[in-house]
Amino acid sequence: MPASDVDVLKNPIQQAKKQQAKKNFNLGLASLPVSKAGIPPLINIITILREITNNFYIVTEPFENSPVSNCREILFPVKKYKKKSTNLIIRALNYFWIQVQIAINVVKTSKNVDAWIFFGGGGLLIPLLTAKILRKKTILSVTVSVDQSNSQRTGIEKIFLKMIVLSIKANFYLADRIFLSNKNLYQQWDLPSNTGKTCIAYEHFIDYHSFCPYIPYHQRSNLVGFVGRLSQEKGIKNFAQSIDLLKNTDIKFSIAGEGELDHWLNDYTKEHDINNIVHIEGWIPHEHLQNHLNKLRLLVIPSYTESGPLIALEAIACGTPVLASNVGIIPEIIFQDQTGFLLDNNSPDCIAKGIVRALKFEDIDNVTTNSLIAIQQKYTFEKVVENYRENLKKVIYD
C-alpha cells in the first residue's frame, strides 16, 4: 500500500480537516455606507472574498461600480433614515437604523453563513451582537484609526466620534477575531499583538496593468498633488496652507477630491491669491486615477489618520514619489529617501519644506524603482487573497 494511503488510514480526522480546509467559505460581509473615498477599499475586500467563498452575502448601501455581478453574491441594501445631516439626533438615528437593518439581514442569512465579517470597524455593535447570539463566527475587520484630528472638531462632531469609538472598542471585546489592515492599528487602538485574537489582513492590492508609469518621471511638469477626501483628518487645510508658503516658487499644485471642506478650500485659495497655481480637480473616478497620477511629480499625503492609504500604493505603481505623514501602512512602505519621503509632522511649514526637498532630491530614480519593488512584494492580488484565506481558516476551522 502506498505511503500516502497509509497516512490517510492512520489519520482520517486530520485528513478530513485538510480536505475541509481546502473548501471555500460561506461568508457574510457587513459595512456601514461608505463615501466615494471609501468605495475602492470596499470593492477590494469584496473582490478578495468572492475568490474564496461559495455563498457570499453583502449587506451595505448600494454604491457605484459595485463588483457584485453574479448569482452567488447577494446584496441586501440598507438605507439611511435621513440623508446627510449635522443634527446629532438625526446622525444617531441614522447610525442606529442602519445597524438594525444589517442585524435583520444577519438573521435572514444565518443558515447559510459560517462567519460574518464586519468591515471598516465602524462600530457595528448591534449586528455583531446579533451574529454572536446566533452562534456565528464574528470577525471585525478594522480599517479605521483613532482620529488624531479630533481636537480640531466641533462639539457635536466630537460627541458623535466618541460614540463610534466606544462602539468599536466594545466590538473588540465581542468579536472572535480582529483583522487589522495595518500594523499601526495595534498601537492606535492599544491592542495586544500576542493574544492570537488579532492579525494583519491586508485588503489593499494594485492592478499593476492599469496603474503603471506610462509617462516617464522626468517628462512630467513640476506638479504636486493631493488626492483624497477634503476633510479635516486628511490634512487638506495643512496642505493648502503649505501652498501659500510656496506661492513664489515655480511649483504648481493639483487638489483632487470632494468633502465637507470644499467651500473652505475654494475660499482659501481665493483669499490667499493662490488659485492661479492651484487646480481644484473635484472628484476623479477611480478608473481615471492612473492618468492623473502619471502627471504628478509628487503626491502629498498629510493625513492625521489613514487605513491605507490605497492612493499611496497607486501613486508608487505609477512611478510617482510619495511624501506622507507616518500613518496607516506608510511606515511599512515608505523608508526615508529610499522608497519615498516622510513628514516629521503635518504642519504647513513641514509640508512645504518636504515638498521642496523631495522635488530637488537627486536620487529620485532609485526612489521610484525601490518603492515599486517594495509594494510588488506584498500588495498583489494573489498574495492578499492567500493571506485572507489563511486568516479565515484559523477563525472558522480552529
N, C-alpha and C positions, 0 to 999 in steps of 0.2 A: 504493500500500500504506500503511495507517495507520502512524503513527509507532510505535505500541505493538508492531505486528508486526515492524517493522524491528529494534526493540530486542531482541526475542526471538531473531531470527536472528543478530544480532551477538554476543549474549552468552548462548548456550544453556546453558552451565555455570552462569553466575551465576543465570539464571532457574530452573534446576533446583534450585539451592541454596535459592532463595527459596521455591519450592513445597515443598521438603522441610522447611524451617523452619516452615512453617505446620502441618505434621502434628504430631499428639500423639506423646508418647514412650512407650517400653516401659521401665518402671521397676520397681526393687525397693526396698523400704523396710525397713530392719532397725533394731530398737530393743531395748535391754535391757528386762526387765519394769519397769513403772512403778508408783509408788504412786498413791493416789487423787488426790493433788495434781498428779501428772504426767499424768493421763488427758486433761484438756482440751487441753494443748498437742499431745499425740499425736493426738487427734481432729482438731485444727485442721490439722495437716500432712497427715493422710490426706484430709481434706475438700478441701484445696488440690490435692493431687496427683491425686485422682480426676477433677478438671476438665481435666487436661492429659495424661492417659495413655490409651493404647489397651489395653495389658496392664499390670496393676498387681499386684505380688506383695508381700505384707506378711509379715514374719517377726517375731513378738514373742509375748509371753504374752497369751492372750485376756483381755479386760477388759470391764467393764460398759459398756453403751451404745455399743458399737463401731459406727461408721458403715459397716462392711463389710457390704454388703447385696445386691450384685448380682454376676452371674457373672464379670465381668471383674476383680473384686478377689478375689484368692485368699489366704487366711490360712494360713500354716504356723505352727502353735502350737509354742512352746517351753516346757519345764517345768524348774523348778529341781531340782537334785539333792536338796536338802532345804529345807524352808521356813525362815523366819527363824531365824537363829542368831547368837549373839555370838562363837562359836568362830571364830577366824581361819582355821583349816584348812577348816572347813565353808564359810565365806564364799568362800574362794579356790576351792574345788571348785565351788560354785555358779556363780561368775563364769566359770570355765574351761568347765564343762559347757554353759552357755547359749551361749557363743561357738562351741563345737563344733557344736551343733545348728543355729545360724544359718549357719555355714560350709557344713554339709551341704546346706542348702536353697539357698544361693547356687550350689552346684554343680548341683543339680537343675534350677534355672531358668535356667541360663547361656545356653541357646539362645534364650530368649525375652525377655531383658533387655538393654537398651542401657547402662544405668548403674544403679549401686547407691547409694542414699542411706543413710548410717549416721547415724541421728537421735539427737540428745542429746549426742553426742561422748563417751559413757561408756566409752571405751576398748575398742571392738570391734576389737581388733587382729587376731585370728585370722580373722574373716570378711572384713575389709578386705584382708588379705594374700591370702586365697583369691580374692577378686574380681580382684586385681591379676594373680595367676598366670593367671587365665582371660582376661586382657586386657580386662576390662570397665572402663568409666569409673567412678571412685570419687569420691564426694562426702561429705565429713564435715560434717554439719550440727551445729554446736556451739551448745548452749543452756546449758551449764554453765560456771561460772567457778571460778577457784581459790578454794577455801573459806577465807575470811578468819577463820572461827571455829575454825580448826584448832588454835590454841593452847589452846582450852578442851576439846579432845577427849582421850579416854583413850589409853593407849599402843597398844592393839590397833587402835582406830579410826584413829589416825594412820598406822599401818603400812599398813592397807588403803587409806586415801585416797591415800597416796604411790604405791601400786601402780597405782591408777587414773590418777593424774596422769601417771605415766611412760608408761602405755599411750596416753593421749590425745596426749601430745607425740610419740610415735612415729608415731601416725596423722597428725599434722600434716605430717610429712615424707613419708609414703607417699601420701596422698590426692592425686588430680588437682586437686581444688578444695575450698576450705573455705568453707562458708556460715556466717556468724555471725548470731545472732539479734539482736544489738545492738552498737552502736559501742564500748561499754565493754570488750568482749571483746578488742579489739585490744591494749589496754593490759594487761588481766588476764593474757593469755597471751603477752605480749611478741611479738605477730605484726606483721610489716611490712604496711602498708596500700597499698604502691605496687608490689607484685610482679605483680599480676594473678591471683594464686592465691587470694586471699581477697576476699570481697564480703559485703555485707549482704543477707540474705534473710530478711525477717520472716515468721514463721508466725503472728503474733498478728493476729486480726481480731475484730470485735464484730458480733453480731447486734443492730442498733440498734432492731429491733422488739421484741425480748424485753427487752433492757437499756435501759430508758428511765426518766426521772424521773416516775413517776406519783403520788408523794407529794411535794408542794411542800416545799422545804427548811425553810422557817420554820414548817411544821406538824409537824416531827419533834421528838421529845423529845431531851434532852441526852445522847445515847447515842454513845459512841465504840467503834469495833470493831477487832478483829484477825481476819483470815480467812486461814488457811493451815495448813501442816503444823506441828505442835507439835514442833519440833526446834531444836537449838542454832543452826544457821545462819540460821534465820528470826527470831532475836532475841526469841523468846517470853518467855524469862526476863527480859530487859531490860524488855519491855512490862509484865509482871506486877509487877516491882519499881517501875515508874513509877506504877502504880495505887496502890501502897502510899503513895506520896508525895502522892496526890490524894484520899485516902480521906475527908478532912474537907471536900470540896467537894460540889457538887450534881451532879457528873458520874457517870453510870452507864456500865458497860462490858460489852461482849459479846466473847467469845472463841469463834470457830468453827473447828473443825479437829480433827485427831487426829494422834498420833505418839508417839514414844518418851518424850516429856516429859508425857504425860497424867497419870501419878501424881504427878509432881513438882508440876504445876500445881494439882491438887486439894489436895495437902498444903500448898502455899504459901499459897493463898487462905484456908485454914482457920487456919493458924498465925499469919497476919498479920491475921486478922479483917477480911478484905475480901470474903469470899464473899457478903455481903449487898449489895454494889454491883457484883459481877461475875456475869454469867450465862454459864456454860460450855455452849455450844450443842451440842458434838460436831460430827460431820461434817455439812455441809449439802450435799445433792445439787445438782449444777450447775444443774439445771432449776428449783430453788427459790432460787437465789442472788440473783436480781434482787429478790425480795421482801425478803430480808434487807438488802441494800444500801440499799433505799429507806427503811429505818428509821433508818439511821445519819446522824449529823451530821458524822462524821469517820471516815475509815478510816486506821489507822496501819500502816505497813509498815516495821518497824525492822530489816530483814534485813541480814546480813553479805554475802550474795551472792544474786543472782537471775538468772534467764534472761529473764524479762519485767520485772516480774510481770504476768501477764494480769489479775489481780484489780484492779490499778490502773486499767486501761482500763475494766473492767466497772463499777467504782465511779464513775468520771467519767461514763460513759454514763448512770448512774442519778442523776446530779446530786449525788453525794457527794464532797466535797473529800478530797484525799489528803495525808497527812503522811508523808514517806518518807525513808529514807536514800538516798544517792546511788549506787544500784546498778542494773544492768541497763539497761532503757530509760528509767528515771526521769529522768536528765538530758536526755533527748530530748523529754519531755512535760511535765515539771514545771519551771516557772520561778517562783522565789520571789515569792510574793504576787500573781502574775499568773495562773498556771494551777494553783496548789497551793502546798504548803509543804514545804521541805526541812529535814532534820535535819543539824545540823553534825556530829553523831556519834550513835551509838545507845545512849549511856549512859542509865540510868533518869532521871537528872536532866534531861538534854537532851530526852528524850521527853516528860516531864511538862511542862516549860516550853513545848515546842512545841504540846502539846495545848491548854493554856490560851490561848496566843496565837492559835491557829487558830480556836478557838471564839469568841473575842472580836473577831476580825477584822471590821472594819466593812464592807469592800467585798467581802463573800463572794459576793454575787450575780454580780459581774463575774468572780470566780474560777471559779465553776461554769460560766458561759457561755463564757468564754475557753478553758477546758480541754476542753470538749465540741467546740468548733470545731477545736481543735488536733488532737485524735485522729481526728476525722472526715476530716481532710485526708490521712491516711496509713493508718489501720487499718480500711479497708473490705475486704470480701471480694474485690471486683473488682480493687482496686489490689494487694493481696497476691498474688493469683493471677497477675496480669500480671508482677509483679516476679519471682516464682518462674519463670515461663515464660521470661522473658528471660535469667535467670541460667543456666537449664538449657540453653538454646540455645548459650550460649558454651562450655559444657562438652562437649556432645555433637557439635556441628557445627563447632566451630572446629578 
